[in-house]
Amino acid sequence: MRGKNGFFQLIIKQDGTYLKIFKAEEGGQPISYEEISNYLMDIHINEFDIIVIGKALASDESPIEVKLTSMPILPVDEFLKIEVSEDRMYVKGRFYPPSDRGNLMTKDDIVRKLVSNGIKYGADEAVISDFLTNRKYCTDYILAKATSPVQGHDAQIIYHFNTDLTLKPKTNEDGTVDFHQLDMISHCKKGDLLATLIPVDFGTPGIDVYGNLIKPVKVNNKVLRHGKNIHLSEDGLRMYSDVDGHVTLADGRVFVSDTYEIPADVNTSTGDINYDGNVVVKGNVITGFTVKAKGDIEVYGVVEGAYLEAGGHIILRRGMQGMNRGVLKANGNIVSKFIENSQVIAGGNVTTETILHSKVSAKGEISVSGRRGLVTGGEIRSGTMITVKTAGSQMGTATLLEVGIDPTISDEFKEIEIKIAMLQGEKEKIAQAFALFKKRLEKGAQITEDKKELLRTISQNNIKIEEQLKQAKARYEELKIEMETNTYGAIKVQDTIYPGTKLIIGNVVYFVRNVIQHSKFVRDRADVKVIPL
């Protein structure tokens, strides 16, 4: 069991003031010179013999009494020294005994001492009573404690439907893609529970020892956000569908839409289509027309040189003959029987059986399989993986397959290169204008107010261009590093790849000069490695 700490006491005699030192009991903390010195200064005894105190502390004798000064002082009452923690969560008190004929502190004296130090909350009466009952000096007492705040939690939304836009279509055992079983839409029925909100808990404030509120950590609140055909429960915690349809999540808002169905072709009889939900076209989409949908687009016929844009997936049950003007653009997957002379941009995967002379880019995988699995001509770019049966042609048709870099990053990199060049060109023009003004001034020409205003405008434009150039170069370096460090991605050729085909993996280029079969191409440091399948 821990014994009492060492302590000291002032003794006042006719011939001066003395210090009586009591050694610590077994397990207790010894008294230090620094504590004695601080106490004496607190009660305004500034002159004393340091050496005498030091010898007394080093002595084994207990108690031991040494003379501090030849001047007697008035009696000193029991003394309390208070220290507040940096986080204001507790108050530490340390008591010192009274001198002979000094007064002991009462409970009221201790409370007044706390109040005089600004302590307004959390006084621990049990600890104070414990001291008054069994006084221990030069010992720390926690005289007051703050109330810690109770931390809350963020609101949370649980969605009861599929929010993933990267689903892949089913592949049959023979390797063909099943274009009839494309269950990639989150269907819902009237009355279906769509989402549940777990409410925010803001927590409970605490109070520090000075009586100030301690706010809990800030949390994020959320509400159930939705569009048409949806209602919430009375307490706002559950979301239900009002109709049969499909459900999607966009920018934190839930939408339920009926599908808009065009029974025949999209042509002059329908005009362009722009719809908030899904669009199903039973016929063809004729050249020059546009179909836009916030949900999915499904076309049963052929898409010609048209523009299709979907917030979800695009599914073409036959395919696209783009005539070098057709565009498919989707945030999700794009599935088509064939793609010819078209531009295709997918935020997810692209799945088809044939790609001819087209530009196709996807954040996810590009899979060209089925009976033909042929890619000939054009540019095929995937962020992760390209899988084909046959690439290029026996005629040596120029074909590009690129993986390992998100196409959106690659496009942004090229755009910033152009932007930097344009900004630098503008900067050079401004420098020439400044040089011309300077030359005129050196020749003693007078600058009119109009010219001065023009000079100010040019100067302001120069500042803006400098800032734009700085930001563009910083972004350029970020993208460059990201592109240079990309080592993932692969190209699979299940059958044959012909000469004339160019492969890019990350930033490594590989030219196919001989027929290669049944191989996988991956990046190996600064080279492309060919691995047999």
Kinemage of the C-alpha trace (Angstrom):
@kinemage 1
@onewidth
@group {chain A} dominant
@subgroup {mainchain}
@vectorlist {calphas} color= white
{ca met a 1} P 0.000 0.000 0.000
{ca arg a 2} L 1.330 3.426 -0.916
{ca gly a 3} L 2.438 5.601 1.994
{ca lys a 4} L 2.124 9.331 2.414
{ca asn a 5} L 4.196 11.684 0.302
{ca gly a 6} L 6.932 13.709 1.923
{ca phe a 7} L 5.877 17.212 3.051
{ca phe a 8} L 7.104 20.206 5.017
{ca gln a 9} L 5.800 22.743 7.532
{ca leu a 10} L 6.816 26.207 8.680
{ca ile a 11} L 7.717 26.598 12.353
{ca ile a 12} L 7.795 30.146 13.717
{ca lys a 13} L 10.050 30.844 16.700
{ca gln a 14} L 11.282 33.965 18.464
{ca asp a 15} L 14.699 33.774 16.776
{ca gly a 16} L 13.355 33.250 13.277
{ca thr a 17} L 11.398 31.034 10.876
{ca tyr a 18} L 12.179 27.356 10.494
{ca leu a 19} L 11.276 24.651 7.971
{ca lys a 20} L 10.390 21.204 9.220
{ca ile a 21} L 10.730 18.458 6.596
{ca phe a 22} L 8.967 15.100 6.859
{ca lys a 23} L 10.309 12.289 4.707
{ca ala a 24} L 7.998 10.225 2.506
{ca glu a 25} L 6.650 6.975 3.805
{ca glu a 26} L 7.357 3.773 1.880
{ca gly a 27} L 5.756 4.040 -1.573
{ca gly a 28} L 5.213 7.792 -1.248
{ca gln a 29} L 6.796 10.543 -3.324
{ca pro a 30} L 9.754 12.431 -1.801
{ca ile a 31} L 9.548 16.206 -1.470
{ca ser a 32} L 11.566 18.233 -3.973
{ca tyr a 33} L 13.532 21.409 -3.539
{ca glu a 34} L 11.559 23.010 -6.399
{ca glu a 35} L 8.257 22.498 -4.583
{ca ile a 36} L 9.623 23.987 -1.356
{ca ser a 37} L 11.064 26.941 -3.243
{ca asn a 38} L 7.781 27.619 -5.107
{ca tyr a 39} L 5.787 27.459 -1.873
{ca leu a 40} L 8.106 29.875 -0.042
{ca met a 41} L 7.856 32.339 -2.916
{ca asp a 42} L 4.048 31.994 -2.944
{ca ile a 43} L 3.909 33.075 0.721
{ca his a 44} L 6.461 35.869 0.067
{ca ile a 45} L 9.537 34.375 1.731
{ca asn a 46} L 12.050 35.257 -0.925
{ca glu a 47} L 15.318 35.017 0.988
{ca phe a 48} L 16.415 31.653 2.370
{ca asp a 49} L 19.477 29.441 2.472
{ca ile a 50} L 19.415 27.084 -0.513
{ca ile a 51} L 22.316 24.980 0.735
{ca val a 52} L 20.714 24.366 4.132
{ca ile a 53} L 17.497 23.133 2.505
{ca gly a 54} L 19.444 20.961 0.098
{ca lys a 55} L 21.359 19.284 2.945
{ca ala a 56} L 18.137 18.695 4.856
{ca leu a 57} L 16.530 17.030 1.832
{ca ala a 58} L 19.610 14.803 1.437
{ca ser a 59} L 19.593 13.801 5.109
{ca asp a 60} L 18.097 10.506 6.246
{ca glu a 61} L 16.799 12.137 9.422
{ca ser a 62} L 13.003 12.611 9.615
{ca pro a 63} L 11.613 14.934 10.604
{ca ile a 64} L 14.442 17.392 10.226
{ca glu a 65} L 14.240 21.075 11.064
{ca val a 66} L 16.349 23.820 9.463
{ca lys a 67} L 16.380 27.585 9.911
{ca leu a 68} L 15.176 29.552 6.929
{ca thr a 69} L 15.558 33.120 8.161
{ca ser a 70} L 16.287 35.050 11.344
{ca met a 71} L 13.041 37.017 10.909
{ca pro a 72} L 9.934 35.550 12.524
{ca ile a 73} L 6.837 35.797 10.293
{ca leu a 74} L 3.142 35.875 11.041
{ca pro a 75} L 1.377 32.509 11.179
{ca val a 76} L 0.600 31.001 7.781
{ca asp a 77} L -2.722 29.259 7.206
{ca glu a 78} L -3.169 25.952 5.411
{ca phe a 79} L -2.498 26.633 1.743
{ca leu a 80} L -4.083 25.237 -1.433
{ca lys a 81} L -2.407 25.511 -4.824
{ca ile a 82} L -4.660 24.942 -7.862
{ca glu a 83} L -3.740 23.832 -11.383
{ca val a 84} L -6.248 23.507 -14.252
{ca ser a 85} L -5.492 21.010 -17.017
{ca glu a 86} L -4.874 22.406 -20.501
{ca asp a 87} L -8.082 20.885 -21.820
{ca arg a 88} L -10.002 22.311 -18.796
{ca met a 89} L -11.303 18.836 -18.006
{ca tyr a 90} L -10.084 18.663 -14.393
{ca val a 91} L -8.698 20.753 -11.540
{ca lys a 92} L -5.730 19.454 -9.584
{ca gly a 93} L -5.237 20.738 -6.043
{ca arg a 94} L -2.194 20.388 -3.775
{ca phe a 95} L -2.419 21.255 -0.068
{ca tyr a 96} L 0.336 22.536 2.210
{ca pro a 97} L 0.107 22.418 6.007
{ca pro a 98} L -0.335 25.546 8.142
{ca ser a 99} L 2.521 26.829 10.235
{ca asp a 100} L 2.241 26.472 13.971
{ca arg a 101} L -0.652 28.692 15.122
{ca gly a 102} L -1.900 28.765 11.495
{ca asn a 103} L -5.521 27.930 10.633
{ca leu a 104} L -6.785 24.835 8.838
{ca met a 105} L -8.986 25.268 5.769
{ca thr a 106} L -12.685 24.414 5.938
{ca lys a 107} L -14.870 23.060 3.144
{ca asp a 108} L -16.139 26.598 2.491
{ca asp a 109} L -12.558 27.870 2.304
{ca ile a 110} L -11.702 25.258 -0.347
{ca val a 111} L -14.837 26.051 -2.385
{ca arg a 112} L -14.084 29.796 -2.198
{ca lys a 113} L -10.549 29.099 -3.413
{ca leu a 114} L -11.929 27.189 -6.422
{ca val a 115} L -14.414 29.957 -7.210
{ca ser a 116} L -11.716 32.645 -6.936
{ca asn a 117} L -9.789 30.728 -9.603
{ca gly a 118} L -12.799 30.766 -11.930
{ca ile a 119} L -13.884 27.170 -11.266
{ca lys a 120} L -17.662 27.076 -11.649
{ca tyr a 121} L -18.457 23.460 -12.377
{ca gly a 122} L -17.679 19.929 -11.298
{ca ala a 123} L -16.413 20.366 -7.726
{ca asp a 124} L -16.022 16.901 -6.197
{ca glu a 125} L -17.366 17.111 -2.660
{ca ala a 126} L -16.344 13.535 -1.919
{ca val a 127} L -12.680 14.299 -2.678
{ca ile a 128} L -12.847 17.500 -0.604
{ca ser a 129} L -14.386 15.594 2.317
{ca asp a 130} L -11.740 12.897 1.989
{ca phe a 131} L -9.015 15.517 2.384
{ca leu a 132} L -10.717 17.149 5.353
{ca thr a 133} L -11.043 13.747 7.024
{ca asn a 134} L -7.543 12.503 6.268
{ca arg a 135} L -5.255 15.383 5.352
{ca lys a 136} L -2.383 14.463 3.031
{ca tyr a 137} L -0.011 17.240 2.058
{ca cys a 138} L 2.091 17.669 -1.065
{ca thr a 139} L -0.322 15.218 -2.691
{ca asp a 140} L -2.452 15.762 -5.777
{ca tyr a 141} L -6.227 15.802 -5.354
{ca ile a 142} L -8.637 16.034 -8.309
{ca leu a 143} L -10.967 18.626 -6.801
{ca ala a 144} L -13.206 19.180 -9.832
{ca lys a 145} L -14.021 17.323 -13.025
{ca ala a 146} L -15.648 18.435 -16.260
{ca thr a 147} L -18.426 16.495 -17.931
{ca ser a 148} L -17.200 15.132 -21.261
{ca pro a 149} L -19.425 15.577 -24.296
{ca val a 150} L -21.262 12.560 -25.644
{ca gln a 151} L -20.280 12.158 -29.291
{ca gly a 152} L -23.015 11.599 -31.834
{ca his a 153} L -22.871 10.054 -35.311
{ca asp a 154} L -23.590 11.011 -38.905
{ca ala a 155} L -26.927 10.323 -40.475
{ca gln a 156} L -26.871 7.245 -42.708
{ca ile a 157} L -29.009 6.302 -45.682
{ca ile a 158} L -29.554 2.637 -46.568
{ca tyr a 159} L -30.740 2.097 -50.129
{ca his a 160} L -32.827 -1.005 -50.756
{ca phe a 161} L -32.076 -1.212 -54.466
{ca asn a 162} L -28.998 -1.712 -56.607
{ca thr a 163} L -27.015 1.521 -56.961
{ca asp a 164} L -24.111 -0.088 -58.876
{ca leu a 165} L -23.798 1.037 -62.513
{ca thr a 166} L -21.021 -1.404 -63.419
{ca leu a 167} L -22.997 -4.618 -63.900
{ca lys a 168} L -21.963 -6.888 -66.749
{ca pro a 169} L -24.328 -8.775 -69.051
{ca lys a 170} L -24.540 -12.534 -68.754
{ca thr a 171} L -22.136 -14.582 -70.909
{ca asn a 172} L -23.327 -17.928 -72.247
{ca glu a 173} L -21.309 -21.140 -72.012
{ca asp a 174} L -20.255 -20.818 -75.665
{ca gly a 175} L -18.769 -17.375 -74.975
{ca thr a 176} L -21.522 -15.369 -76.620
{ca val a 177} L -23.199 -12.533 -74.792
{ca asp a 178} L -26.854 -13.092 -73.883
{ca phe a 179} L -28.529 -9.971 -75.237
{ca his a 180} L -31.957 -11.268 -74.213
{ca gln a 181} L -31.323 -11.549 -70.476
{ca leu a 182} L -30.025 -8.059 -69.705
{ca asp a 183} L -31.437 -7.662 -66.225
{ca met a 184} L -29.411 -4.539 -65.411
{ca ile a 185} L -32.264 -2.231 -64.385
{ca ser a 186} L -33.375 -1.798 -60.762
{ca his a 187} L -37.085 -2.418 -61.092
{ca cys a 188} L -39.533 -1.443 -58.369
{ca lys a 189} L -43.218 -1.958 -57.601
{ca lys a 190} L -45.710 0.462 -56.130
{ca gly a 191} L -45.260 0.495 -52.338
{ca asp a 192} L -41.681 -0.850 -52.411
{ca leu a 193} L -39.376 0.443 -49.672
{ca leu a 194} L -36.598 2.277 -51.506
{ca ala a 195} L -34.496 3.788 -48.734
{ca thr a 196} L -34.229 4.056 -44.945
{ca leu a 197} L -32.717 6.959 -43.037
{ca ile a 198} L -30.857 6.349 -39.784
{ca pro a 199} L -31.219 9.791 -38.185
{ca val a 200} L -28.293 11.949 -37.192
{ca asp a 201} L -27.275 12.000 -33.527
{ca phe a 202} L -25.891 15.425 -32.702
{ca gly a 203} L -24.524 14.197 -29.377
{ca thr a 204} L -24.711 15.947 -25.995
{ca pro a 205} L -22.525 18.911 -25.039
{ca gly a 206} L -20.222 18.644 -22.051
{ca ile a 207} L -19.237 21.330 -19.531
{ca asp a 208} L -15.661 22.233 -18.627
{ca val a 209} L -14.556 23.227 -15.132
{ca tyr a 210} L -15.002 26.919 -15.985
{ca gly a 211} L -18.667 26.267 -16.778
{ca asn a 212} L -18.257 26.567 -20.552
{ca leu a 213} L -20.054 24.251 -22.972
{ca ile a 214} L -17.894 21.642 -24.743
{ca lys a 215} L -19.472 20.945 -28.105
{ca pro a 216} L -19.349 17.387 -29.423
{ca val a 217} L -17.622 16.712 -32.754
{ca lys a 218} L -19.591 18.067 -35.689
{ca val a 219} L -21.624 15.445 -37.516
{ca asn a 220} L -23.204 15.403 -40.964
{ca asn a 221} L -26.937 15.450 -41.286
{ca lys a 222} L -28.781 13.913 -44.225
{ca val a 223} L -32.333 13.784 -45.461
{ca leu a 224} L -34.037 11.488 -47.906
{ca arg a 225} L -34.006 13.333 -51.246
{ca his a 226} L -36.171 12.199 -54.114
{ca gly a 227} L -37.954 13.076 -57.329
{ca lys a 228} L -41.465 12.340 -58.557
{ca asn a 229} L -43.485 9.160 -57.920
{ca ile a 230} L -42.074 8.766 -54.392
{ca his a 231} L -43.378 9.541 -50.906
{ca leu a 232} L -41.861 9.508 -47.421
{ca ser a 233} L -43.252 8.142 -44.180
{ca glu a 234} L -44.627 10.702 -41.709
{ca asp a 235} L -41.412 10.671 -39.698
{ca gly a 236} L -39.326 11.173 -42.876
{ca leu a 237} L -37.286 8.023 -42.215
{ca arg a 238} L -38.582 5.724 -44.974
{ca met a 239} L -38.988 6.239 -48.711
{ca tyr a 240} L -41.556 4.392 -50.836
{ca ser a 241} L -42.347 4.143 -54.550
{ca asp a 242} L -45.737 5.386 -55.736
{ca val a 243} L -45.611 3.568 -59.085
{ca asp a 244} L -44.301 0.501 -60.838
{ca gly a 245} L -41.132 1.444 -62.690
{ca his a 246} L -37.397 1.626 -62.216
{ca val a 247} L -35.350 3.303 -59.513
{ca thr a 248} L -32.010 5.094 -59.851
{ca leu a 249} L -29.715 7.143 -57.636
{ca ala a 250} L -28.176 10.320 -59.053
{ca asp a 251} L -26.270 12.908 -57.004
{ca gly a 252} L -27.776 11.630 -53.767
{ca arg a 253} L -31.362 11.868 -55.071
{ca val a 254} L -33.618 8.866 -55.751
{ca phe a 255} L -35.698 8.821 -58.931
{ca val a 256} L -38.511 6.487 -59.898
{ca ser a 257} L -39.650 6.708 -63.501
{ca asp a 258} L -42.012 4.912 -65.783
{ca thr a 259} L -40.293 3.788 -68.950
{ca tyr a 260} L -40.965 5.871 -72.062
{ca glu a 261} L -41.554 3.512 -74.965
{ca ile a 262} L -41.351 4.480 -78.655
{ca pro a 263} L -43.234 1.766 -80.580
{ca ala a 264} L -41.449 2.386 -83.904
{ca asp a 265} L -38.486 4.393 -85.217
{ca val a 266} L -37.071 7.590 -83.759
{ca asn a 267} L -37.445 9.820 -86.791
{ca thr a 268} L -39.358 12.817 -88.037
{ca ser a 269} L -42.552 11.478 -86.485
{ca thr a 270} L -41.071 11.565 -82.971
{ca gly a 271} L -38.390 14.246 -83.114
{ca asp a 272} L -35.521 14.105 -80.612
{ca ile a 273} L -36.169 12.276 -77.343
{ca asn a 274} L -35.152 13.720 -73.955
{ca tyr a 275} L -36.560 11.817 -70.977
{ca asp a 276} L -35.925 11.696 -67.211
{ca gly a 277} L -36.304 7.942 -66.938
{ca asn a 278} L -35.631 4.931 -69.172
{ca val a 279} L -36.255 5.003 -72.910
{ca val a 280} L -37.123 1.928 -74.969
{ca val a 281} L -37.121 2.216 -78.769
{ca lys a 282} L -38.835 -0.706 -80.474
{ca gly a 283} L -37.597 0.321 -83.928
{ca asn a 284} L -34.494 2.061 -85.274
{ca val a 285} L -32.875 5.398 -84.430
{ca ile a 286} L -32.462 7.242 -87.708
{ca thr a 287} L -29.444 9.354 -88.671
{ca gly a 288} L -29.441 12.885 -87.284
{ca phe a 289} L -31.758 12.282 -84.330
{ca thr a 290} L -30.932 12.366 -80.618
{ca val a 291} L -32.069 10.196 -77.720
{ca lys a 292} L -31.192 11.351 -74.211
{ca ala a 293} L -32.270 9.629 -70.999
{ca lys a 294} L -31.365 10.084 -67.339
{ca gly a 295} L -31.919 6.347 -66.961
{ca asp a 296} L -31.171 3.601 -69.491
{ca ile a 297} L -31.651 3.511 -73.261
{ca glu a 298} L -32.638 0.283 -74.974
{ca val a 299} L -32.997 0.016 -78.761
{ca tyr a 300} L -34.420 -3.068 -80.435
{ca gly a 301} L -33.470 -2.024 -83.973
{ca val a 302} L -30.361 -0.467 -85.511
{ca val a 303} L -28.890 2.884 -84.513
{ca glu a 304} L -27.603 4.854 -87.479
{ca gly a 305} L -25.654 8.132 -87.382
{ca ala a 306} L -27.541 9.279 -84.283
{ca tyr a 307} L -26.573 10.603 -80.854
{ca leu a 308} L -27.511 8.548 -77.782
{ca glu a 309} L -26.688 9.677 -74.252
{ca ala a 310} L -27.737 7.864 -71.064
{ca gly a 311} L -27.245 8.506 -67.353
{ca gly a 312} L -27.359 4.725 -66.933
{ca his a 313} L -26.723 1.967 -69.513
{ca ile a 314} L -27.163 1.804 -73.283
{ca ile a 315} L -28.330 -1.518 -74.707
{ca leu a 316} L -28.514 -2.006 -78.471
{ca arg a 317} L -30.049 -5.376 -79.273
{ca arg a 318} L -28.765 -5.186 -82.839
{ca gly a 319} L -26.042 -2.604 -83.133
{ca met a 320} L -24.836 0.720 -84.508
{ca gln a 321} L -23.919 1.722 -88.047
{ca gly a 322} L -22.641 5.162 -87.173
{ca met a 323} L -21.669 6.432 -90.643
{ca asn a 324} L -18.772 8.300 -88.944
{ca arg a 325} L -21.208 10.566 -87.083
{ca gly a 326} L -22.939 8.226 -84.621
{ca val a 327} L -22.199 8.635 -80.895
{ca leu a 328} L -23.008 6.471 -77.871
{ca lys a 329} L -22.351 8.009 -74.468
{ca ala a 330} L -23.307 6.398 -71.139
{ca asn a 331} L -22.359 6.777 -67.480
{ca gly a 332} L -22.873 3.037 -67.098
{ca asn a 333} L -22.273 0.108 -69.452
{ca ile a 334} L -22.765 -0.039 -73.211
{ca val a 335} L -23.899 -3.321 -74.774
{ca ser a 336} L -24.258 -3.627 -78.542
{ca lys a 337} L -24.331 -6.482 -81.061
{ca phe a 338} L -21.891 -4.556 -83.269
{ca ile a 339} L -20.287 -1.094 -83.483
{ca glu a 340} L -19.321 0.323 -86.892
{ca asn a 341} L -17.896 3.750 -87.775
{ca ser a 342} L -18.992 5.234 -84.450
{ca gln a 343} L -17.729 6.977 -81.351
{ca val a 344} L -18.490 5.220 -78.056
{ca ile a 345} L -17.822 6.554 -74.530
{ca ala a 346} L -18.723 4.470 -71.460
{ca gly a 347} L -18.356 5.202 -67.753
{ca gly a 348} L -18.568 1.447 -67.135
{ca asn a 349} L -17.872 -1.491 -69.472
{ca val a 350} L -18.384 -2.017 -73.205
{ca thr a 351} L -19.550 -5.413 -74.461
{ca thr a 352} L -19.990 -6.222 -78.149
{ca glu a 353} L -19.250 -8.830 -80.799
{ca thr a 354} L -17.630 -6.581 -83.404
{ca ile a 355} L -15.955 -3.165 -83.560
{ca leu a 356} L -15.107 -1.792 -87.000
{ca his a 357} L -13.304 1.520 -87.603
{ca ser a 358} L -14.614 3.154 -84.437
{ca lys a 359} L -13.335 5.103 -81.461
{ca val a 360} L -14.368 3.278 -78.287
{ca ser a 361} L -13.330 4.294 -74.766
{ca ala a 362} L -14.424 2.898 -71.409
{ca lys a 363} L -13.459 3.416 -67.799
{ca gly a 364} L -14.010 -0.292 -67.249
{ca glu a 365} L -13.438 -3.327 -69.458
{ca ile a 366} L -13.983 -3.604 -73.196
{ca ser a 367} L -15.005 -7.102 -74.184
{ca val a 368} L -15.278 -8.025 -77.875
{ca ser a 369} L -16.365 -11.642 -77.898
{ca gly a 370} L -19.127 -13.800 -79.282
{ca arg a 371} L -18.945 -15.572 -82.642
{ca arg a 372} L -16.646 -13.008 -84.314
{ca gly a 373} L -15.013 -11.048 -81.496
{ca leu a 374} L -13.354 -8.824 -84.094
{ca val a 375} L -11.715 -5.403 -83.737
{ca thr a 376} L -10.470 -3.835 -86.953
{ca gly a 377} L -9.395 -0.221 -87.401
{ca gly a 378} L -10.010 2.699 -85.075
{ca glu a 379} L -8.970 3.273 -81.471
{ca ile a 380} L -10.033 1.106 -78.542
{ca arg a 381} L -9.164 2.504 -75.090
{ca ser a 382} L -9.955 0.942 -71.703
{ca gly a 383} L -8.984 1.910 -68.183
{ca thr a 384} L -8.502 -1.726 -67.152
{ca met a 385} L -8.827 -4.565 -69.688
{ca ile a 386} L -9.445 -5.243 -73.388
{ca thr a 387} L -10.501 -8.754 -74.408
{ca val a 388} L -10.856 -9.641 -78.106
{ca lys a 389} L -10.827 -12.713 -80.300
{ca thr a 390} L -9.205 -11.051 -83.291
{ca ala a 391} L -7.442 -7.687 -83.541
{ca gly a 392} L -6.400 -5.968 -86.766
{ca ser a 393} L -6.599 -7.703 -90.130
{ca gln a 394} L -4.535 -9.613 -92.667
{ca met a 395} L -4.444 -6.378 -94.697
{ca gly a 396} L -2.540 -4.626 -91.888
{ca thr a 397} L -5.364 -2.231 -90.993
{ca ala a 398} L -4.125 0.343 -88.468
{ca thr a 399} L -5.718 -0.538 -85.144
{ca leu a 400} L -4.963 0.895 -81.696
{ca leu a 401} L -5.620 -0.951 -78.428
{ca glu a 402} L -4.830 1.057 -75.270
{ca val a 403} L -5.253 0.097 -71.603
{ca gly a 404} L -4.050 1.166 -68.180
{ca ile a 405} L -5.070 4.794 -68.215
{ca asp a 406} L -8.567 6.076 -67.591
{ca pro a 407} L -9.553 7.586 -70.981
{ca thr a 408} L -11.021 10.625 -69.232
{ca ile a 409} L -7.598 11.288 -67.660
{ca ser a 410} L -5.843 10.837 -70.997
{ca asp a 411} L -8.291 13.227 -72.685
{ca glu a 412} L -7.875 15.788 -69.909
{ca phe a 413} L -4.086 15.529 -70.257
{ca lys a 414} L -4.302 16.318 -73.975
{ca glu a 415} L -6.705 19.211 -73.362
{ca ile a 416} L -4.389 20.719 -70.748
{ca glu a 417} L -1.429 20.407 -73.140
{ca ile a 418} L -3.390 22.486 -75.660
{ca lys a 419} L -4.505 24.940 -72.974
{ca ile a 420} L -0.930 25.489 -71.756
{ca ala a 421} L 0.235 26.153 -75.310
{ca met a 422} L -2.591 28.680 -75.833
{ca leu a 423} L -1.887 30.451 -72.537
{ca gln a 424} L 1.810 30.655 -73.280
{ca gly a 425} L 0.953 32.135 -76.678
{ca glu a 426} L -1.233 34.787 -75.049
{ca lys a 427} L 1.542 35.479 -72.540
{ca glu a 428} L 4.023 36.070 -75.364
{ca lys a 429} L 1.614 38.527 -77.019
{ca ile a 430} L 1.305 40.451 -73.744
{ca ala a 431} L 5.097 40.488 -73.362
{ca gln a 432} L 5.379 41.952 -76.869
{ca ala a 433} L 2.800 44.631 -76.008
{ca phe a 434} L 4.728 45.556 -72.834
{ca ala a 435} L 7.969 45.714 -74.802
{ca leu a 436} L 6.347 48.053 -77.343
{ca phe a 437} L 5.116 50.412 -74.600
{ca lys a 438} L 8.552 50.380 -72.984
{ca lys a 439} L 10.237 51.194 -76.278
{ca arg a 440} L 7.921 54.168 -76.842
{ca leu a 441} L 8.540 55.473 -73.338
{ca glu a 442} L 12.302 55.251 -73.861
{ca lys a 443} L 11.887 57.377 -76.980
{ca gly a 444} L 10.028 60.001 -74.956
{ca ala a 445} L 6.547 59.315 -76.299
{ca gln a 446} L 3.593 60.515 -74.239
{ca ile a 447} L 1.151 57.874 -73.077
{ca thr a 448} L -2.477 58.996 -73.315
{ca glu a 449} L -5.122 58.080 -70.728
{ca asp a 450} L -6.631 55.590 -73.197
{ca lys a 451} L -3.238 53.905 -73.576
{ca lys a 452} L -2.755 53.875 -69.799
{ca glu a 453} L -6.136 52.205 -69.369
{ca leu a 454} L -5.194 49.681 -72.046
{ca leu a 455} L -1.905 49.037 -70.233
{ca arg a 456} L -3.780 48.406 -66.970
{ca thr a 457} L -6.131 45.978 -68.721
{ca ile a 458} L -3.210 44.134 -70.303
{ca ser a 459} L -1.485 43.940 -66.900
{ca gln a 460} L -4.607 42.510 -65.257
{ca asn a 461} L -4.986 39.969 -68.051
{ca asn a 462} L -1.341 38.992 -67.606
{ca ile a 463} L -1.962 38.291 -63.891
{ca lys a 464} L -4.999 36.133 -64.740
{ca ile a 465} L -3.085 34.226 -67.406
{ca glu a 466} L -0.176 33.647 -64.990
{ca glu a 467} L -2.567 32.144 -62.445
{ca gln a 468} L -4.323 30.011 -65.061
{ca leu a 469} L -0.958 28.851 -66.397
{ca lys a 470} L 0.227 27.987 -62.895
{ca gln a 471} L -2.895 25.906 -62.218
{ca ala a 472} L -2.749 24.232 -65.635
{ca lys a 473} L 0.924 23.271 -65.206
{ca ala a 474} L 0.255 21.886 -61.712
{ca arg a 475} L -2.614 19.765 -63.039
{ca tyr a 476} L -0.466 18.747 -66.014
{ca glu a 477} L 2.252 17.428 -63.681
{ca glu a 478} L -0.325 15.559 -61.549
{ca leu a 479} L -1.795 13.850 -64.600
{ca lys a 480} L 1.657 13.152 -66.036
{ca ile a 481} L 2.753 11.401 -62.834
{ca glu a 482} L -0.481 9.417 -62.726
{ca met a 483} L -0.104 8.344 -66.340
{ca glu a 484} L 3.586 7.471 -65.942
{ca thr a 485} L 3.030 5.398 -62.808
{ca asn a 486} L 0.128 3.358 -64.197
{ca thr a 487} L 1.357 -0.215 -64.634
{ca tyr a 488} L -1.927 -2.101 -64.478
{ca gly a 489} L -4.110 -3.161 -67.368
{ca ala a 490} L -3.918 -6.006 -69.839
{ca ile a 491} L -4.925 -6.919 -73.380
{ca lys a 492} L -6.174 -10.457 -74.063
{ca val a 493} L -6.240 -11.845 -77.585
{ca gln a 494} L -8.064 -15.173 -77.580
{ca asp a 495} L -7.366 -15.965 -81.234
{ca thr a 496} L -5.151 -13.758 -83.461
{ca ile a 497} L -3.621 -10.275 -83.495
{ca tyr a 498} L -2.256 -9.059 -86.835
{ca pro a 499} L 0.635 -6.748 -87.789
{ca gly a 500} L -0.439 -3.136 -88.054
{ca thr a 501} L -1.934 -3.237 -84.600
{ca lys a 502} L -0.469 -0.854 -82.034
{ca leu a 503} L -0.733 -1.596 -78.306
{ca ile a 504} L -0.311 0.923 -75.488
{ca ile a 505} L -0.229 -0.252 -71.867
{ca gly a 506} L 0.159 2.658 -69.448
{ca asn a 507} L 2.669 4.740 -71.390
{ca val a 508} L 4.539 1.846 -73.023
{ca val a 509} L 4.024 1.336 -76.757
{ca tyr a 510} L 4.230 -2.011 -78.534
{ca phe a 511} L 3.945 -2.527 -82.326
{ca val a 512} L 2.743 -5.903 -83.528
{ca arg a 513} L 5.069 -6.886 -86.394
{ca asn a 514} L 4.190 -10.573 -86.666
{ca val a 515} L 1.034 -12.621 -86.281
{ca ile a 516} L 0.571 -13.523 -82.597
{ca gln a 517} L -2.027 -15.978 -81.328
{ca his a 518} L -3.629 -16.849 -78.011
{ca ser a 519} L -1.704 -14.325 -75.943
{ca lys a 520} L -2.035 -11.816 -73.163
{ca phe a 521} L -0.124 -8.521 -73.256
{ca val a 522} L 0.895 -6.872 -69.974
{ca arg a 523} L 3.320 -4.151 -68.995
{ca asp a 524} L 6.659 -5.286 -67.552
{ca arg a 525} L 8.472 -2.102 -66.425
{ca ala a 526} L 9.407 -0.269 -69.638
{ca asp a 527} L 8.406 -3.137 -71.958
{ca val a 528} L 5.310 -5.044 -72.988
{ca lys a 529} L 5.423 -8.723 -72.098
{ca val a 530} L 3.640 -11.347 -74.201
{ca ile a 531} L 2.215 -14.241 -72.161
{ca pro a 532} L 0.661 -17.310 -73.847
{ca leu a 533} L -2.926 -17.992 -72.818
